[in-house]
Amino acid sequence: MANVVGLRLSLPLPLPVLGSVCVCSSSTFATTLSRPSTKKLNCKVKGPRRMVLGLGASFFSHFMTMAGAMGSKFFMASAKITGGSSVDELLKNYEWPEQFPFKEEDFQRFDETPDSLFYEAPRFVTHIDDPAIAALTKYYSKVFPPSNTPGVSILDMCSSWVSHFPPGYKQERVVGLGMNEAELKRNPVLTEYAVQDLNVNPKLPFEDNSFDIITNVVSVDYLTKPLDVFKEMSRVLKPGGLAIMSFSNRCFWTKAISIWTSTGDADHVMIVGSYFHYAGGFEPPQVAVDISPNPGRSDPMYIVYSRKLSTA
Ligand SMILES: C[S@@+](CC[C@H](N)C(=O)[O-])C[C@H]1O[C@@H](n2cnc3c(N)ncnc32)[C@H](O)[C@@H]1O
């Protein structure tokens, strides 16, 4: 696979380069997501990976069209992430085009073998660095209901052995849904778990209006049917319930969707925002930009969140 990365790097990069890009693990057997250290800069592929994958149509053209449709107020390639002054504005009053701008090919992956194979062996590792995890935990402690609030239920989607909740945090019901049972079994915050491949079956195995909060940490990029999943999230959230999608700039690139691996952090904010918007049933999505404590030095941590409409 290292050769594949080399091949990618040797390709010309004719399209606009984003301020920040996904730094992705190159191995199908990767245990964790690779870190953006300077030593690994050669793993940073700035450009349209789908050219390599031969998947054709460009994300940029979708968003150029979107930008065009709204009078070219901005183009995301110019969006600056760290420092947080412009990306956090990206979703504010965004006028989305009528149609979901992505196509089937945007959700293809380099590795289309069943996810159950990729996630068969447990990975008892963390996928982002400690400062990024601490920032996420701190964020949760601000927005979560207090520990042990009667009647509160939380769903951690794409869960594993860790959910990054505040230490000792408890609720009556905390469900983890993921691919690896051994990981889920070991997660101390969960009161129950479900093993389900959302790319095979996006229907969440829960009643309507069940959860106060849904979290998804560094995994929204693996969803190949995101609109179906986000519709389901809306269905199972209680009215006013909060969905928090967090991500960094790393991924298992063979398993991440093409539109994600070929774009940068600002685009990822827009992509996740678009899922909320086009799924329906949510308030306009909002973004918390790089909440990590040392932008540029520790892993970035972005949050795109929304509440289920109280009338939905
Ligand atoms: C990078 S790990 C992140 C795990 C955990 N959220 C964390 O923060 O450490 C990706 C997670 O997404 C889950 N996942 C990947 N593909 C999935 C799918 N098709 N359906 C359900 N979960 C999936 C895996 O089980 C895995 O736990």
The ligand as a MOL file (V3000), in Angstrom:
LIG
                    3D

  0  0  0     0  0            999 V3000
M  V30 BEGIN CTAB
M  V30 COUNTS 27 29 0 0 0
M  V30 BEGIN ATOM
M  V30 1 C -11.6980 5.3650 13.7550 0
M  V30 2 S -12.7180 4.3190 14.6780 0 CHG=1
M  V30 3 C -13.3850 5.4350 15.8900 0
M  V30 4 C -13.8960 4.7220 17.0900 0
M  V30 5 C -14.3770 5.6250 18.2100 0
M  V30 6 N -15.5330 6.4070 17.8110 0
M  V30 7 C -13.2650 6.4930 18.7570 0
M  V30 8 O -13.4520 7.6960 18.8750 0
M  V30 9 O -12.2010 5.9550 19.0660 0 CHG=-1
M  V30 10 C -14.0500 4.0290 13.5550 0
M  V30 11 C -15.2470 3.3740 14.1880 0
M  V30 12 O -16.3260 3.4220 13.2700 0
M  V30 13 C -17.0440 2.2360 13.3450 0
M  V30 14 N -17.5690 1.9620 12.0050 0
M  V30 15 C -16.8680 1.9680 10.8580 0
M  V30 16 N -17.6260 1.5930 9.8260 0
M  V30 17 C -18.8540 1.3530 10.3400 0
M  V30 18 C -20.0680 0.8880 9.7840 0
M  V30 19 N -20.1540 0.5960 8.4920 0
M  V30 20 N -21.1330 0.7340 10.5990 0
M  V30 21 C -21.0360 0.9950 11.9200 0
M  V30 22 N -19.9040 1.4350 12.5050 0
M  V30 23 C -18.8230 1.5870 11.7290 0
M  V30 24 C -16.0530 1.1660 13.7680 0
M  V30 25 O -16.6760 0.1770 14.5520 0
M  V30 26 C -15.0360 1.9350 14.5540 0
M  V30 27 O -15.2700 1.7750 15.9170 0
M  V30 END ATOM
M  V30 BEGIN BOND
M  V30 1 1 1 2
M  V30 2 1 2 3
M  V30 3 1 2 10
M  V30 4 1 3 4
M  V30 5 1 4 5
M  V30 6 1 5 6
M  V30 7 1 5 7
M  V30 8 2 7 8
M  V30 9 1 7 9
M  V30 10 1 10 11
M  V30 11 1 11 12
M  V30 12 1 11 26
M  V30 13 1 12 13
M  V30 14 1 13 14
M  V30 15 1 13 24
M  V30 16 1 14 15
M  V30 17 1 14 23
M  V30 18 2 15 16
M  V30 19 1 16 17
M  V30 20 1 17 18
M  V30 21 2 17 23
M  V30 22 1 18 19
M  V30 23 2 18 20
M  V30 24 1 20 21
M  V30 25 2 21 22
M  V30 26 1 22 23
M  V30 27 1 24 25
M  V30 28 1 24 26
M  V30 29 1 26 27
M  V30 END BOND
M  V30 END CTAB
M  END
